[in-house]
Amino acid sequence: MTRSAQEFVRPLTFAALSGEKVITDLFGSENQPANVEAAIEHIAVAQSIDALLVAPATADVLARFAHGIANDFLTTFFLATTAPVVVAPAMNVNMWNHEATRANLEILRKRGVKIVEPGSGYLACGMTGPGRLAENEAIVAAVLEALGASQDLAGETLLITAGPTREKIDPVRYITNRSSGRMGYAIAEGALRRGARVLLVSGPTAIVPPGAAVLTRVETAEQMRTAVLKLLPESTVVVKTAAVSDYRPKATAGQKIKRKGPMTLELEPTADILAELARQKTSQIIVGFAAETENVLENARKKLASKSLDAIVVNDVSREGVGFDSDRNAVTIISHEEVVEVPETSKWEVAQRVLDQVVKLCKRAPVPSRP
């Protein structure tokens, strides 16, 4: 907070509401002596942020940004960061229209700073015209765009499956796999941030789901099949990240099976949900996932064709440190038009690359036939 900002709202208020430290001075607070840690804090913070948003941005701040004046924490911080910068100006109408302010804005635009144009109306000074701080929605949208997370999925409804399924052997045992659900949940969160409505069908997982998603919890492959087919008509895109059990016990014991030595467990295949989606879809875009351990690309291309998918995301789960039970992944996204390699990175970044491909597929789809 600048000194002027502190005249309107005390730092303690922001600290209490955000639960975060509020920085007010380049060299520490007035009640504490200057120290090395405080003196270089602007450099450390500037290197760690994803974006810098200044709201409201006064005429004075815009002028200092434009001319490289670094005489407090904010202006020094601005020069020290390489992250995207978004400013939301707010000031008197005559100050906004002044040629000096217009010139400073033009300098900042040419340097890549994103300007959120102020609104027009009655101002605190009693005048009427442009100069009001933009609405929250416009400011948030500008920051998301600066982060490469624009609302490019607005109007789409994504049906996303995530996590493993469990097939009961008896009341205490079941067949499952190592899926944590992290990949599907990352895609769900990313889709929400990009403006989509999200229908999330999740198998058992310990992850907290995105609050804005419409959540359906399931346990077995059959329950997931029922939920997905029920929700299919509401969706425009299906992203099937769930690791569904391929087999289930042919018979489930009503009581716990006692240990008596060797035992043979007879299994039967579960329903092929992807294949059913291909048969029942109308104009939905279907994106499948495949976890492979050998002949990775060859097997993925076969699945892309045999299941009538629009795209498939495949990863080699035999690699250490990626895929199951990990926050990281490395995948190949294959569509009928291109192959995109996504080298090892966080599952959040993988989710963004998958959603980038979804956006491309949505743009290619014939609009009149979309549900």
Residue pairs with C-beta under 8 A, 6 or more apart in sequence:
1 9
1 11
1 14
1 22
1 23
1 24
2 61
2 72
2 73
2 74
3 24
3 72
4 58
4 60
6 24
11 22
11 24
12 22
14 20
14 22
15 21
15 22
23 41
23 45
23 73
24 73
25 38
25 72
25 73
26 38
26 39
26 42
26 72
26 73
26 76
27 34
27 35
27 38
27 39
28 34
28 35
28 38
28 39
32 38
41 73
42 73
42 76
42 77
42 80
43 80
45 77
46 77
46 80
46 81
46 82
46 83
47 80
47 81
47 82
49 81
49 83
50 83
50 84
50 147
51 83
51 84
51 85
51 86
51 143
51 146
51 147
52 77
52 78
52 81
52 83
52 84
52 85
52 86
53 85
53 86
53 87
53 88
53 139
53 143
54 61
54 74
54 78
54 85
54 86
54 87
54 88
55 86
55 87
55 88
55 90
55 116
55 133
55 139
56 88
56 89
56 90
56 91
56 133
57 87
57 88
57 89
57 90
58 89
58 90
58 91
59 89
59 91
59 95
59 96
59 98
59 101
59 104
61 74
61 75
61 87
62 87
62 89
62 101
62 104
62 105
62 108
63 69
63 100
63 101
63 104
64 70
64 71
64 75
65 75
65 78
65 87
65 104
65 108
65 113
66 103
66 104
66 105
66 107
66 108
67 104
67 107
68 79
69 75
70 76
70 78
70 79
78 85
84 112
84 114
84 146
84 147
85 112
85 113
85 114
85 146
86 113
86 114
86 116
86 139
86 142
86 143
86 146
87 108
87 113
87 114
87 115
87 116
88 116
88 118
88 133
88 134
88 139
88 142
89 96
89 105
89 115
89 116
89 117
89 118
89 131
89 133
90 118
90 131
90 132
90 133
91 101
91 118
91 131
92 123
92 125
92 127
92 131
93 123
93 127
93 128
93 129
93 130
93 131
94 127
95 101
95 131
96 118
96 129
96 130
96 131
97 129
97 130
105 115
108 115
109 115
114 142
114 145
114 146
116 134
116 138
116 139
116 142
117 130
117 134
118 130
118 131
118 132
118 133
118 134
119 130
119 132
119 133
119 134
119 135
120 128
120 129
120 130
120 131
120 132
121 128
121 129
121 132
122 128
122 132
123 129
123 131
123 132
141 150
141 151
144 150
144 151
144 193
144 194
148 352
149 190
149 193
149 194
149 352
150 194
151 194
151 195
152 194
152 195
152 359
153 191
153 194
153 195
153 196
153 355
153 358
153 359
153 362
154 194
154 195
154 196
155 195
156 191
156 195
156 196
156 197
156 236
156 237
156 358
156 362
157 196
157 197
157 198
157 199
157 234
157 235
157 236
157 237
158 187
158 188
158 191
158 196
158 197
158 198
158 199
158 235
158 236
158 237
158 238
158 239
158 358
159 199
159 201
159 228
159 231
159 232
159 234
159 235
159 237
159 238
159 239
159 284
160 184
160 187
160 188
160 191
160 198
160 199
160 200
160 201
160 213
160 238
160 239
160 240
160 241
161 184
161 200
161 201
161 202
161 203
161 224
161 228
161 239
161 240
161 241
161 242
161 244
161 273
162 181
162 183
162 184
162 185
162 187
162 188
162 200
162 201
162 202
162 203
162 205
162 241
162 242
163 179
163 180
163 181
163 184
163 202
163 203
163 204
163 205
163 242
163 243
164 176
164 177
164 178
164 179
164 181
164 203
164 204
164 205
164 242
164 243
164 244
164 245
165 176
165 203
165 204
165 218
165 219
165 220
165 221
165 223
165 224
165 242
165 243
165 244
165 245
165 270
166 174
166 175
166 176
166 203
166 204
166 219
166 220
166 245
167 174
167 175
167 176
167 220
167 221
167 245
167 247
167 248
167 249
167 270
168 174
168 220
168 249
168 252
169 175
169 249
169 252
169 253
169 257
169 265
170 252
170 253
170 254
170 255
170 256
170 257
171 253
171 254
171 255
171 256
172 256
173 256
173 257
175 245
175 247
175 248
175 249
175 267
176 204
176 245
177 243
177 245
177 324
178 243
178 324
178 325
179 203
179 205
179 242
179 243
179 324
180 205
180 206
180 207
180 324
180 325
181 202
181 203
181 205
181 207
182 207
182 326
182 327
182 347
183 241
183 289
183 329
183 347
183 350
183 351
184 200
184 202
184 239
184 241
184 242
185 200
185 202
185 205
185 207
185 209
185 210
186 347
186 348
186 350
186 351
187 239
187 241
187 351
187 354
187 355
188 198
188 200
188 209
188 210
188 213
189 210
189 348
189 351
190 348
190 351
190 352
190 355
191 198
191 239
191 355
191 358
192 198
192 210
192 212
192 213
194 355
194 359
196 237
197 214
198 210
198 212
198 213
198 214
199 213
199 214
199 216
199 231
199 234
199 235
200 209
200 210
200 213
200 214
200 215
200 216
201 216
201 218
201 224
201 227
201 228
201 231
201 242
202 209
202 215
202 216
202 217
202 218
202 242
203 218
203 219
203 224
203 242
203 243
203 244
204 217
204 219
209 215
216 227
216 231
218 224
218 226
218 227
220 245
220 248
221 244
221 245
221 248
221 270
221 271
221 273
222 270
222 271
224 242
224 244
224 273
225 270
225 271
225 273
225 276
228 238
228 240
228 273
228 277
229 276
229 277
229 280
232 238
232 277
232 280
232 281
232 284
233 282
233 371
234 371
235 284
235 371
236 283
236 284
236 285
236 362
236 370
236 371
237 284
237 285
237 286
237 287
237 358
237 361
237 362
238 277
238 281
238 284
238 285
238 286
238 287
239 287
239 289
239 354
239 358
240 273
240 274
240 277
240 286
240 287
240 288
240 289
241 289
241 313
242 289
243 289
243 291
243 324
244 270
244 273
245 270
246 269
246 270
247 267
247 268
247 269
247 270
248 267
248 268
248 270
249 265
249 266
249 267
249 268
250 266
250 267
250 268
251 266
257 263
274 286
274 288
274 303
274 307
274 309
275 306
275 307
277 284
277 286
278 286
278 307
278 308
278 309
282 369
282 371
283 365
283 366
283 369
283 370
283 371
284 371
285 310
285 311
285 358
285 361
285 362
285 365
286 307
286 308
286 309
286 310
287 309
287 310
287 311
287 312
287 313
287 354
287 357
287 358
287 361
288 303
288 304
288 307
288 309
288 311
288 312
288 313
289 312
289 313
289 314
290 299
290 300
290 303
290 312
290 313
290 314
290 315
291 314
291 315
291 317
291 323
291 324
292 299
292 300
292 314
292 315
292 316
292 317
293 316
293 317
293 318
294 318
296 314
296 315
296 316
296 332
297 314
297 332
297 334
299 314
300 312
300 314
300 332
300 334
301 312
301 334
303 309
303 312
304 311
304 312
304 334
304 336
310 335
310 336
310 361
311 333
311 334
311 335
311 336
311 357
311 358
311 361
312 333
312 334
312 335
313 331
313 332
313 333
313 334
313 354
314 331
314 332
314 334
315 322
315 323
315 329
315 330
315 331
315 332
316 322
316 323
316 330
317 323
317 324
319 330
321 328
321 344
322 328
322 329
322 330
322 344
323 329
326 347
327 346
327 347
328 344
328 345
328 346
328 347
329 342
329 344
329 345
329 346
329 347
329 350
330 342
330 343
330 344
330 345
330 350
331 342
331 350
331 353
331 354
332 339
332 340
332 341
332 342
333 339
333 340
333 342
333 353
333 354
333 357
334 340
335 357
335 360
335 361
340 353
340 357
342 349
342 350
342 353
